[in-house]
Amino acid sequence: MKKSIVLFSGGIDSTTALYWALVHYEKVYPLTFDYGQRHRVEIALGRKLVRKLGLSQTILKIDLTQIGGSSLTDRSIPLPEYKRLEQIKKVIPSTYVPFRNGIFLGLAAAWAEARGLKEIICGFNIIDSPHYPDTRKDFIWAMERAINSGTRSSLGAQKIKIIAPFLEKKKSEIIKEGLSLGADYSYSISCYRGDEVPCQKCSSCLLRQKAWREMGLEDPLLQRLKKEGKL
């Protein structure tokens, strides 16, 4: 039976990765990290989707607030707000959590090795978020090499693969692929502020707005919130 782990945060990219994996694998294990992020609401709402799909989700709890250095894990650092995407500077943003994806991939590899799993699916992409150093192709390759050098794979066991199917796609292209797979985005959370109702001011909200605008569709999250009287 072909099996895989999906790094599932509950956002648009990881939601699409989850549906993509369900097409390509017979058994899929969503792996979620509760790392002290200010937008922990993504975990609760992501759990609803996982249950709807009848999957067994694992939530690993780690505390990256002890490391700090990010407005997502340190509330003393202001969360940047913008009126439009053009205001976002072309530098590593304060929402970057130091080596977060490296930590996630390392833990996912350990979880996979303990269960004999060999493929880790992630929704990383660089087109709409080029200033995050831990989503690049060379980083993924380096992590894969490191994992296979420090696990049973180095002694002849089957190698662990990190698969990022959307690495060079725009968010609107990722959404388009997800919709073709039947993805439900009504519970996917992108906002960094930490509420179910998006702030529409953080960089993640603005990128999400842009993507749905390019699709010519209303965001299913907003549709649901309106229906439930929350918006």
C-alpha positions in Angstrom: 0.0 0.0 0.0 1.4 3.4 -1.0 1.5 5.7 2.0 2.5 9.3 2.7 2.6 11.9 5.4 1.2 15.4 4.6 2.5 18.4 6.5 -0.9 19.9 7.2 -1.2 23.4 8.8 -4.8 24.0 7.7 -3.9 26.7 5.2 -4.6 26.8 1.4 -1.3 25.2 0.4 -1.4 22.4 2.8 -5.1 21.8 2.2 -4.3 21.4 -1.5 -1.4 19.1 -0.7 -3.7 16.9 1.4 -6.2 16.5 -1.5 -3.3 15.9 -3.9 -2.0 13.2 -1.6 -5.4 11.5 -1.4 -5.3 11.1 -5.2 -1.8 9.7 -5.3 -1.7 7.5 -2.2 -3.8 4.8 -0.7 -3.1 5.8 2.9 -2.5 9.5 3.9 -1.4 10.7 7.4 -2.0 14.4 8.1 0.7 15.7 10.4 0.0 19.0 12.1 2.3 21.1 14.4 1.1 23.1 17.4 4.2 25.3 17.8 2.9 28.3 19.8 1.7 30.2 16.7 -0.6 33.1 17.3 -2.9 31.8 14.6 -3.6 28.5 16.4 -7.2 28.7 15.1 -5.9 27.0 12.0 -5.4 23.8 14.0 -9.0 23.6 15.2 -10.5 24.4 11.9 -8.1 22.1 10.0 -9.2 19.3 12.4 -12.8 19.8 11.1 -11.7 19.1 7.5 -9.6 16.1 8.5 -12.6 14.6 10.2 -14.8 15.3 7.2 -12.3 13.4 5.1 -12.3 10.5 7.5 -8.5 10.7 8.2 -6.5 10.1 11.3 -4.6 13.3 12.2 -1.6 13.6 14.4 -0.8 16.9 16.2 2.7 17.2 17.5 3.2 19.9 20.1 6.4 21.9 20.2 7.1 25.3 21.7 8.9 27.6 19.2 8.0 30.6 21.4 11.1 29.7 23.4 13.1 30.5 20.3 11.3 33.7 19.4 12.4 36.0 16.6 9.1 35.9 14.8 5.9 37.9 15.0 4.0 34.6 14.7 5.5 33.2 17.9 6.4 36.4 19.9 3.5 38.7 20.6 5.8 41.5 21.6 6.8 41.8 17.9 4.1 43.7 16.0 2.4 41.8 13.2 2.9 43.8 10.0 -0.2 45.2 8.3 -0.6 46.6 4.8 -3.2 48.2 2.6 -1.9 46.6 -0.6 0.7 43.9 -1.6 3.0 46.5 -3.2 3.8 47.8 0.3 5.5 44.5 1.4 9.2 44.9 1.4 11.4 42.4 -0.5 13.2 41.2 2.7 12.7 38.3 5.0 9.5 39.2 6.9 9.0 39.2 10.6 6.5 36.4 10.1 9.3 34.1 9.2 9.7 31.6 12.0 13.5 30.7 12.2 14.1 27.4 10.5 10.4 26.4 11.1 10.2 24.2 8.0 13.5 22.6 8.8 12.2 21.7 12.3 8.9 20.4 10.8 10.6 18.3 8.2 13.0 16.9 10.8 10.2 15.9 13.1 8.2 14.6 10.2 11.1 12.4 9.2 11.5 11.0 12.7 7.7 10.3 12.8 7.9 8.7 9.4 11.0 6.6 10.3 9.3 5.3 13.4 6.4 4.0 11.3 8.2 2.9 8.2 6.9 5.7 6.0 9.0 7.0 3.1 7.3 10.0 1.6 6.6 13.4 3.1 4.3 15.8 1.1 4.4 19.5 1.7 2.7 22.5 0.2 5.8 24.7 0.1 5.9 27.3 -2.8 8.1 30.2 -3.7 6.3 32.2 -6.4 4.0 34.2 -4.1 6.3 34.0 -1.0 9.9 34.3 -2.4 11.4 35.8 0.7 11.1 32.8 3.0 14.4 31.0 3.0 12.9 27.6 4.1 10.6 27.1 1.1 13.3 27.0 -1.6 14.1 24.0 -3.8 17.7 23.9 -2.7 16.6 23.9 0.9 14.2 20.9 0.4 17.0 19.0 -1.4 19.4 19.7 1.4 16.9 18.6 4.0 16.2 15.4 2.1 19.9 14.6 1.9 20.4 15.4 5.6 17.4 13.2 6.6 18.7 10.3 4.5 22.2 10.7 6.0 20.9 10.6 9.6 18.3 7.8 9.5 18.2 4.1 8.7 18.3 5.1 5.0 22.0 5.7 5.4 22.4 2.0 6.2 20.6 0.7 3.2 16.9 1.2 4.0 14.7 2.8 1.4 15.3 6.6 1.2 12.8 9.1 2.5 11.5 11.6 -0.1 10.3 15.1 0.4 7.7 16.0 -2.3 6.6 19.6 -2.9 4.3 19.4 -5.9 3.4 23.1 -5.9 6.9 24.5 -5.4 6.8 26.7 -8.6 3.1 27.5 -8.7 1.3 30.7 -7.9 -1.3 30.5 -5.1 -4.1 30.9 -7.7 -2.6 28.0 -9.6 -2.5 25.9 -6.4 -6.1 26.8 -5.7 -7.1 25.8 -9.3 -5.5 22.4 -8.9 -7.1 22.0 -5.5 -10.6 22.8 -6.9 -10.1 20.2 -9.6 -9.4 17.7 -6.9 -12.6 18.7 -4.9 -10.7 20.6 -2.2 -12.8 22.3 0.5 -11.3 25.6 1.4 -14.1 26.8 3.6 -12.2 25.9 6.8 -8.7 26.8 5.6 -7.1 29.7 7.5 -4.4 31.9 6.2 -4.7 35.0 8.4 -1.8 35.5 10.8 -3.9 37.6 13.3 -5.3 34.6 15.0 -9.1 34.9 14.4 -11.4 32.8 12.3 -12.5 36.0 10.5 -9.5 37.2 8.5 -8.0 40.6 9.2 -7.5 41.4 5.5 -4.4 43.4 6.4 -1.6 40.9 7.0 0.6 39.7 4.1 -1.0 36.3 4.1 -4.5 37.7 3.8 -3.5 39.9 0.9 -1.9 37.1 -1.0 -5.0 35.0 -0.4 -7.3 37.9 -1.7 -5.1 38.2 -4.8 -5.3 34.5 -5.5 -9.1 34.3 -5.3 -9.4 37.5 -7.3 -7.2 35.9 -10.0 -9.5 32.9 -10.0 -12.6 35.2 -10.4 -14.2 33.4 -7.4 -15.3 34.3 -3.9 -13.2 32.8 -1.2 -15.1 29.8 0.2 -14.0 30.8 3.8 -15.8 34.1 3.4 -18.8 32.4 1.9 -19.0 30.2 5.0 -18.5 33.0 7.4 -21.3 35.0 5.8 -23.6 32.0 5.9 -22.9 31.5 9.6 -23.4 35.2 10.3 -19.8 35.8 11.4 -19.0 38.3 8.7 
